[in-house]
Amino acid sequence: MKELAENSCLRPIDRKGKLLCPVPDSYTLKEAELKPGSLLGLCPGKAPTSSQLFLFFAVGSDVQPGTEMEIIVEETVSVRGCLKIMLEKSGLSGGTWHLRKMDWCFEAGEPLCEEDATLKELMICSGDTLLLIEGKLPPLGFLKVPIWWYQPRGPWRHWHHQDQMDCTFAQGGNWRTNSTWFANTAELQQPACHKEK
């Protein structure tokens, strides 16, 4: 019984039956925000200390309920260090991953670009969900810019080539590709200049 008490923690259970982050042993009921009727689960594992964070994480942005993994890390760990720990726990490898915090809409938010910053500095809190997203972040000083080809609603008029470039210019100031249409995200490599003849 003593061993069970030393290696167990209390975790609130929400209305959907999801286990929330463990309640630190030193918390009062008020600090734990427990109210009459709150449901608690006695779970294996220790609760995080005052200097640790209990985080949920998942691979990819399409997170299905109940597929999140859990981890306890020090609040002073860097984003890079946290990413490494999560990759190891997920059985993934490679340097083409980055972390994003799930926003209030349960979607992938902005990437955690400051990889040397600590989780505490970025105001990551216990109970937050981080997402492991495939794709390397651009180096500092570079931007990853989404680019779409614009297709007007009206019929295309006369086209003429621009010095055998990959784009053509229509009357009315609209650009179009000569081959297939894109709706993709591309990394800006070099500036391109176009002039109307």
Backbone as CSV, one residue per row, in Angstrom:
resi,resn,N_x,N_y,N_z,CA_x,CA_y,CA_z,C_x,C_y,C_z
1,MET,0.826,-1.202,0.000,0.000,0.000,0.000,0.866,1.260,0.000
2,LYS,1.958,1.211,0.766,2.861,2.352,0.826,3.499,2.591,-0.535
3,GLU,3.887,1.498,-1.194,4.496,1.616,-2.521,3.506,2.216,-3.520
4,LEU,2.246,1.830,-3.404,1.208,2.376,-4.278,1.047,3.871,-4.049
5,ALA,1.089,4.276,-2.781,0.923,5.692,-2.444,2.092,6.526,-2.954
6,GLU,3.298,5.948,-2.908,4.485,6.698,-3.326,4.635,6.768,-4.842
7,ASN,3.983,5.893,-5.555,4.127,5.858,-7.011,2.789,6.056,-7.726
8,SER,1.932,6.853,-7.105,0.631,7.149,-7.706,0.369,8.645,-7.641
9,CYS,-0.575,9.086,-8.426,-0.957,10.492,-8.417,-2.450,10.600,-8.700
10,LEU,-3.009,11.740,-8.345,-4.424,12.006,-8.610,-4.546,12.844,-9.876
11,ARG,-5.439,12.410,-10.764,-5.647,13.142,-12.013,-7.134,13.426,-12.210
12,PRO,-7.485,14.700,-12.398,-8.886,15.020,-12.693,-9.313,14.376,-14.012
13,ILE,-10.582,14.043,-14.105,-11.152,13.461,-15.322,-12.226,14.414,-15.829
14,ASP,-12.111,14.829,-17.095,-13.093,15.780,-17.623,-14.391,15.081,-18.029
15,ARG,-15.322,15.837,-18.559,-16.649,15.297,-18.881,-16.610,14.262,-19.995
16,LYS,-15.562,14.322,-20.814,-15.442,13.358,-21.912,-14.657,12.117,-21.504
17,GLY,-14.238,12.081,-20.237,-13.494,10.927,-19.741,-12.002,11.013,-19.939
18,LYS,-11.505,12.187,-20.360,-10.061,12.342,-20.573,-9.360,12.639,-19.257
19,LEU,-8.231,11.953,-19.044,-7.408,12.232,-17.871,-6.647,13.534,-18.095
20,LEU,-6.781,14.460,-17.159,-6.053,15.724,-17.242,-4.719,15.582,-16.517
21,CYS,-3.942,16.672,-16.490,-2.610,16.569,-15.889,-2.712,16.316,-14.383
22,PRO,-1.752,15.569,-13.831,-1.789,15.210,-12.407,-1.769,16.438,-11.503
23,VAL,-2.391,16.282,-10.354,-2.404,17.345,-9.352,-1.149,17.212,-8.494
24,PRO,-0.303,18.250,-8.427,0.882,18.164,-7.562,0.494,17.846,-6.121
25,ASP,1.300,17.025,-5.476,0.987,16.563,-4.116,0.847,17.708,-3.121
26,SER,1.570,18.802,-3.352,1.562,19.907,-2.393,0.368,20.846,-2.577
27,TYR,-0.419,20.659,-3.631,-1.544,21.560,-3.911,-2.691,21.352,-2.923
28,THR,-3.366,22.446,-2.608,-4.626,22.355,-1.875,-5.742,22.095,-2.893
29,LEU,-6.920,21.732,-2.397,-8.046,21.498,-3.303,-8.372,22.758,-4.101
30,LYS,-8.220,23.921,-3.464,-8.499,25.181,-4.151,-7.484,25.426,-5.255
31,GLU,-6.205,25.186,-4.947,-5.155,25.381,-5.959,-5.334,24.424,-7.133
32,ALA,-5.836,23.232,-6.846,-6.066,22.245,-7.897,-7.367,22.503,-8.652
33,GLU,-8.109,23.544,-8.217,-9.380,23.926,-8.854,-10.385,22.775,-8.861
34,LEU,-10.393,22.019,-7.746,-11.352,20.926,-7.595,-12.608,21.448,-6.908
35,LYS,-13.743,21.034,-7.423,-15.028,21.488,-6.900,-15.872,20.279,-6.514
36,PRO,-16.948,20.497,-5.748,-17.849,19.374,-5.436,-18.334,18.703,-6.721
37,GLY,-18.205,17.401,-6.764,-18.607,16.666,-7.963,-17.468,16.389,-8.922
38,SER,-16.273,16.957,-8.649,-15.116,16.687,-9.518,-14.756,15.212,-9.448
39,LEU,-14.381,14.665,-10.584,-14.020,13.245,-10.660,-12.507,13.126,-10.728
40,LEU,-11.940,12.288,-9.852,-10.490,12.086,-9.800,-10.162,10.629,-10.074
41,GLY,-9.038,10.420,-10.742,-8.553,9.072,-10.977,-7.239,8.853,-10.256
42,LEU,-7.080,7.696,-9.626,-5.809,7.330,-8.996,-4.992,6.595,-10.050
43,CYS,-3.910,7.226,-10.477,-3.153,6.715,-11.625,-1.715,6.402,-11.240
44,PRO,-1.090,5.441,-11.918,0.325,5.155,-11.660,1.197,6.308,-12.139
45,GLY,2.324,6.481,-11.456,3.241,7.549,-11.836,3.179,8.703,-10.860
46,LYS,4.269,9.435,-10.788,4.346,10.559,-9.860,3.871,11.843,-10.527
47,ALA,3.319,12.726,-9.713,2.910,14.038,-10.207,4.156,14.896,-10.428
48,PRO,4.088,15.865,-11.339,5.249,16.733,-11.551,5.526,17.595,-10.325
49,THR,6.787,17.921,-10.133,7.165,18.821,-9.042,6.880,20.260,-9.468
50,SER,7.161,21.192,-8.575,6.888,22.607,-8.863,7.759,23.148,-9.996
51,SER,8.867,22.466,-10.301,9.757,22.939,-11.374,9.596,22.118,-12.659
52,GLN,8.571,21.279,-12.701,8.367,20.426,-13.870,7.046,20.738,-14.558
53,LEU,6.959,20.333,-15.823,5.748,20.514,-16.618,5.231,19.158,-17.081
54,PHE,3.937,18.977,-16.990,3.289,17.784,-17.532,2.654,18.197,-18.853
55,LEU,3.122,17.608,-19.949,2.661,18.011,-21.280,2.051,16.837,-22.031
56,PHE,1.045,17.138,-22.825,0.532,16.191,-23.808,1.232,16.494,-25.128
57,PHE,1.454,15.479,-25.941,1.993,15.737,-27.276,1.507,14.672,-28.240
58,ALA,1.507,15.033,-29.506,1.035,14.125,-30.548,1.827,14.384,-31.818
59,VAL,1.828,13.404,-32.701,2.532,13.522,-33.982,1.540,13.980,-35.043
60,GLY,1.889,15.061,-35.743,1.017,15.580,-36.791,-0.025,16.533,-36.241
61,SER,-0.754,17.165,-37.152,-1.743,18.166,-36.753,-3.155,17.599,-36.657
62,ASP,-3.367,16.403,-37.210,-4.692,15.783,-37.162,-4.763,14.867,-35.940
63,VAL,-5.004,15.474,-34.784,-4.962,14.740,-33.514,-6.336,14.155,-33.206
64,GLN,-6.377,12.853,-33.057,-7.617,12.179,-32.680,-7.673,12.056,-31.156
65,PRO,-8.855,12.236,-30.565,-8.973,12.130,-29.100,-8.443,10.791,-28.590
66,GLY,-7.633,10.871,-27.542,-7.095,9.658,-26.936,-5.785,9.182,-27.531
67,THR,-5.278,9.880,-28.560,-4.020,9.455,-29.185,-2.819,10.238,-28.659
68,GLU,-3.076,11.219,-27.795,-1.966,12.016,-27.283,-1.088,11.191,-26.347
69,MET,0.197,11.498,-26.366,1.137,10.902,-25.420,1.405,11.915,-24.312
70,GLU,2.037,11.457,-23.238,2.277,12.311,-22.076,3.753,12.300,-21.722
71,ILE,4.184,13.416,-21.171,5.594,13.513,-20.788,5.737,14.532,-19.659
72,ILE,6.700,14.297,-18.779,7.044,15.261,-17.734,8.465,15.743,-18.002
73,VAL,8.630,17.060,-18.124,9.950,17.643,-18.393,10.183,18.811,-17.439
74,GLU,11.438,19.168,-17.279,11.772,20.349,-16.492,11.346,21.596,-17.260
75,GLU,10.857,22.596,-16.544,10.414,23.820,-17.211,11.587,24.605,-17.808
76,THR,12.807,24.255,-17.395,13.991,24.942,-17.918,14.574,24.253,-19.151
77,VAL,13.938,23.164,-19.620,14.450,22.485,-20.807,14.201,23.376,-22.021
78,SER,15.114,23.320,-22.987,14.954,24.126,-24.201,13.953,23.466,-25.139
79,VAL,13.468,24.239,-26.093,12.560,23.694,-27.107,13.251,22.558,-27.856
80,ARG,14.531,22.752,-28.170,15.292,21.715,-28.885,15.392,20.445,-28.040
81,GLY,15.663,20.615,-26.740,15.758,19.463,-25.850,14.431,18.745,-25.701
82,CYS,13.352,19.511,-25.594,12.017,18.922,-25.478,11.657,18.166,-26.752
83,LEU,12.000,18.738,-27.895,11.742,18.079,-29.180,12.465,16.736,-29.249
84,LYS,13.713,16.721,-28.803,14.502,15.488,-28.828,13.870,14.412,-27.946
85,ILE,13.426,14.799,-26.743,12.804,13.844,-25.821,11.519,13.276,-26.419
86,MET,10.729,14.146,-27.025,9.455,13.706,-27.606,9.668,12.798,-28.814
87,LEU,10.683,13.101,-29.620,10.991,12.239,-30.769,11.402,10.850,-30.299
88,GLU,12.237,10.804,-29.252,12.676,9.512,-28.716,11.488,8.714,-28.178
89,LYS,10.595,9.380,-27.463,9.436,8.681,-26.897,8.482,8.214,-28.000
90,SER,8.452,8.937,-29.121,7.574,8.569,-30.238,8.200,7.526,-31.148
91,GLY,9.498,7.245,-30.942,10.192,6.303,-31.819,10.529,6.898,-33.169
92,LEU,10.636,8.229,-33.226,10.956,8.914,-34.482,12.400,9.387,-34.446
93,SER,12.941,9.641,-35.617,14.318,10.138,-35.704,14.405,11.141,-36.840
94,GLY,15.561,11.780,-36.934,15.775,12.745,-38.008,15.689,14.173,-37.506
95,GLY,16.263,15.078,-38.285,16.293,16.488,-37.896,15.301,17.343,-38.648
96,THR,14.250,16.726,-39.172,13.281,17.491,-39.964,11.941,17.610,-39.248
97,TRP,11.984,17.849,-37.934,10.769,18.005,-37.147,10.828,19.316,-36.381
98,HIS,9.665,19.852,-36.063,9.604,21.022,-35.195,8.353,20.927,-34.324
99,LEU,8.288,21.791,-33.322,7.169,21.778,-32.375,6.234,22.955,-32.613
100,ARG,4.962,22.680,-32.469,3.943,23.727,-32.478,3.033,23.504,-31.276
101,LYS,2.537,24.596,-30.730,1.597,24.493,-29.614,0.180,24.443,-30.171
102,MET,-0.618,23.516,-29.659,-2.013,23.449,-30.090,-2.757,24.666,-29.550
103,ASP,-3.521,25.338,-30.432,-4.234,26.535,-30.000,-5.603,26.183,-29.419
104,TRP,-6.362,27.215,-29.073,-7.656,26.988,-28.415,-8.687,26.373,-29.357
105,CYS,-8.423,26.400,-30.663,-9.314,25.752,-31.640,-8.912,24.297,-31.868
106,PHE,-7.949,23.799,-31.084,-7.422,22.440,-31.225,-6.754,22.242,-32.586
107,GLU,-6.096,23.294,-33.064,-5.346,23.243,-34.315,-3.896,23.615,-34.033
108,ALA,-3.018,23.281,-34.977,-1.601,23.612,-34.823,-1.412,25.120,-34.899
109,GLY,-0.837,25.688,-33.845,-0.590,27.126,-33.822,0.757,27.462,-34.447
110,GLU,1.302,28.601,-34.043,2.586,29.045,-34.574,3.707,28.102,-34.115
111,PRO,4.723,27.897,-34.958,5.840,27.037,-34.549,6.656,27.671,-33.428
112,LEU,7.244,26.828,-32.603,8.153,27.313,-31.560,9.517,27.501,-32.209
113,CYS,9.731,28.698,-32.759,10.926,28.968,-33.574,12.193,29.130,-32.743
114,GLU,12.060,29.652,-31.528,13.237,29.901,-30.691,13.650,28.595,-30.024
115,GLU,14.443,27.807,-30.738,14.764,26.461,-30.262,15.669,26.443,-29.040
116,ASP,16.359,27.556,-28.777,17.223,27.615,-27.596,16.501,28.198,-26.380
117,ALA,15.298,28.706,-26.574,14.525,29.259,-25.459,13.972,28.122,-24.603
118,THR,13.781,28.400,-23.316,13.213,27.384,-22.429,11.687,27.394,-22.546
119,LEU,11.079,26.291,-22.130,9.619,26.218,-22.163,9.007,27.271,-21.246
120,LYS,9.679,27.544,-20.138,9.184,28.561,-19.207,9.199,29.934,-19.858
121,GLU,10.267,30.250,-20.580,10.363,31.550,-21.258,9.270,31.721,-22.307
122,LEU,8.857,30.634,-22.921,7.809,30.691,-23.941,6.415,30.512,-23.342
123,MET,6.346,30.510,-22.005,5.078,30.425,-21.270,4.286,29.159,-21.601
124,ILE,5.022,28.048,-21.762,4.378,26.741,-21.893,4.009,26.270,-20.489
125,CYS,2.780,25.833,-20.307,2.285,25.458,-18.975,1.905,23.984,-18.921
126,SER,1.833,23.452,-17.715,1.358,22.079,-17.535,-0.045,21.948,-18.123
127,GLY,-0.263,20.847,-18.834,-1.557,20.629,-19.471,-1.607,21.060,-20.916
128,ASP,-0.594,21.829,-21.374,-0.557,22.241,-22.785,-0.288,21.033,-23.677
129,THR,-0.730,21.132,-24.918,-0.479,20.082,-25.906,0.459,20.615,-26.974
130,LEU,1.581,19.927,-27.180,2.529,20.283,-28.235,2.410,19.268,-29.365
131,LEU,2.600,19.743,-30.573,2.476,18.888,-31.750,3.825,18.725,-32.432
132,LEU,4.184,17.489,-32.718,5.390,17.191,-33.498,5.010,17.266,-34.971
133,ILE,5.528,18.271,-35.653,5.178,18.490,-37.054,6.404,18.231,-37.924
134,GLU,6.219,17.464,-38.985,7.329,17.181,-39.889,7.617,18.406,-40.739
135,GLY,8.902,18.676,-40.932,9.311,19.844,-41.705,10.292,20.672,-40.906
136,LYS,11.406,21.003,-41.524,12.449,21.771,-40.839,12.106,23.254,-40.885
137,LEU,12.318,23.931,-39.769,12.087,25.368,-39.737,13.157,26.083,-40.548
138,PRO,12.815,27.201,-41.201,13.837,27.946,-41.948,14.872,28.530,-40.994
139,PRO,16.106,28.755,-41.470,17.140,29.334,-40.607,16.730,30.723,-40.130
140,LEU,17.367,31.185,-39.055,17.090,32.519,-38.538,17.355,33.560,-39.618
141,GLY,16.465,34.499,-39.743,16.605,35.536,-40.762,15.904,35.216,-42.064
142,PHE,15.373,33.983,-42.191,14.658,33.591,-43.404,13.184,33.397,-43.074
143,LEU,12.359,33.588,-44.070,10.923,33.403,-43.916,10.434,32.313,-44.843
144,LYS,9.433,31.583,-44.393,8.757,30.624,-45.256,7.422,31.249,-45.628
145,VAL,7.273,31.574,-46.906,6.129,32.360,-47.353,5.191,31.505,-48.190
146,PRO,3.902,31.449,-47.838,2.955,30.723,-48.696,2.668,31.511,-49.966
147,ILE,2.699,30.833,-51.105,2.468,31.484,-52.401,1.410,30.703,-53.158
148,TRP,0.432,31.402,-53.681,-0.597,30.778,-54.512,-0.654,31.502,-55.846
149,TRP,-0.889,30.755,-56.918,-1.167,31.376,-58.211,-2.594,31.887,-58.182
150,TYR,-2.781,33.108,-58.676,-4.106,33.714,-58.665,-4.841,33.399,-59.959
151,GLN,-6.053,32.899,-59.853,-6.874,32.604,-61.021,-8.129,33.467,-60.963
152,PRO,-8.286,34.428,-61.865,-9.486,35.269,-61.843,-10.724,34.471,-62.232
153,ARG,-11.883,34.998,-61.883,-13.135,34.287,-62.137,-13.557,34.354,-63.598
154,GLY,-13.206,35.443,-64.277,-13.639,35.629,-65.663,-12.832,34.783,-66.634
155,PRO,-13.253,34.738,-67.911,-12.512,33.970,-68.925,-11.165,34.604,-69.214
156,TRP,-10.205,33.765,-69.557,-8.878,34.266,-69.887,-8.918,34.964,-71.246
157,ARG,-8.185,36.058,-71.317,-8.110,36.770,-72.592,-6.824,36.381,-73.310
158,HIS,-6.347,37.291,-74.124,-5.154,37.009,-74.917,-3.927,36.877,-74.012
159,TRP,-3.103,35.875,-74.285,-1.874,35.646,-73.526,-0.677,35.910,-74.427
160,HIS,0.372,36.376,-73.858,1.618,36.433,-74.604,2.770,36.101,-73.673
161,HIS,3.822,35.502,-74.210,4.919,34.982,-73.400,5.850,36.094,-72.954
162,GLN,6.462,35.869,-71.825,7.414,36.813,-71.260,8.814,36.211,-71.354
163,ASP,9.452,36.380,-72.490,10.832,35.910,-72.676,10.985,34.445,-72.300
164,GLN,10.021,33.630,-72.681,10.021,32.193,-72.448,10.180,31.842,-70.970
165,MET,9.598,32.693,-70.127,9.617,32.391,-68.691,8.500,31.410,-68.380
166,ASP,8.444,30.948,-67.159,7.442,29.962,-66.781,6.071,30.574,-66.551
167,CYS,5.979,31.899,-66.586,4.704,32.551,-66.346,4.311,33.373,-67.560
168,THR,3.019,33.561,-67.743,2.515,34.423,-68.801,1.679,35.508,-68.176
169,PHE,1.496,36.566,-68.930,0.807,37.734,-68.404,-0.433,37.994,-69.231
170,ALA,-1.579,38.152,-68.577,-2.830,38.412,-69.282,-3.196,39.875,-69.163
171,GLN,-3.976,40.372,-70.110,-4.469,41.730,-70.009,-5.287,41.841,-68.736
172,GLY,-5.114,42.909,-68.028,-5.797,43.077,-66.745,-4.859,42.878,-65.574
173,GLY,-3.607,42.474,-65.854,-2.610,42.409,-64.793,-2.608,41.144,-63.979
174,ASN,-3.057,40.018,-64.519,-3.086,38.755,-63.783,-2.027,37.804,-64.310
175,TRP,-1.357,37.127,-63.381,-0.303,36.190,-63.751,-0.840,34.780,-63.747
176,ARG,-0.321,33.962,-64.656,-0.725,32.564,-64.720,0.474,31.712,-65.088
177,THR,0.504,30.467,-64.595,1.564,29.543,-64.968,1.230,28.886,-66.296
178,ASN,2.264,28.531,-67.082,2.044,27.894,-68.374,1.653,26.433,-68.245
179,SER,2.014,25.817,-67.117,1.755,24.385,-66.973,0.537,24.160,-66.080
180,THR,0.743,23.539,-64.945,-0.382,23.219,-64.067,-0.576,24.315,-63.038
181,TRP,-1.750,24.332,-62.463,-2.065,25.309,-61.418,-1.598,24.788,-60.070
182,PHE,-1.148,25.717,-59.242,-0.656,25.357,-57.920,-1.521,25.998,-56.851
183,ALA,-1.589,25.353,-55.701,-2.094,25.964,-54.467,-1.240,25.360,-53.374
184,ASN,-0.028,25.818,-53.288,0.952,25.139,-52.458,1.712,26.154,-51.633
185,THR,2.524,25.660,-50.712,3.387,26.513,-49.916,4.813,26.333,-50.399
186,ALA,5.480,27.426,-50.696,6.837,27.349,-51.221,7.735,28.247,-50.405
187,GLU,8.990,27.869,-50.308,9.958,28.698,-49.605,10.573,29.651,-50.609
188,LEU,10.592,30.933,-50.262,11.084,31.948,-51.179,12.588,31.789,-51.319
189,GLN,13.053,31.513,-52.534,14.469,31.265,-52.763,15.192,32.522,-53.245
190,GLN,14.626,33.219,-54.226,15.270,34.411,-54.743,14.200,35.337,-55.300
191,PRO,14.470,36.651,-55.345,13.462,37.566,-55.868,13.273,37.372,-57.361
192,ALA,12.047,37.589,-57.826,11.748,37.496,-59.250,11.118,38.798,-59.695
193,CYS,11.554,39.321,-60.825,11.040,40.581,-61.335,10.305,40.326,-62.636
194,HIS,9.128,40.898,-62.782,8.338,40.762,-63.994,7.927,42.149,-64.455
195,LYS,7.986,42.368,-65.740,7.543,43.636,-66.295,6.578,43.372,-67.431
196,GLU,5.561,44.223,-67.518,4.596,44.093,-68.599,5.180,44.702,-69.862
197,LYS,5.072,43.976,-70.972,5.560,44.507,-72.245,4.533,45.441,-72.850
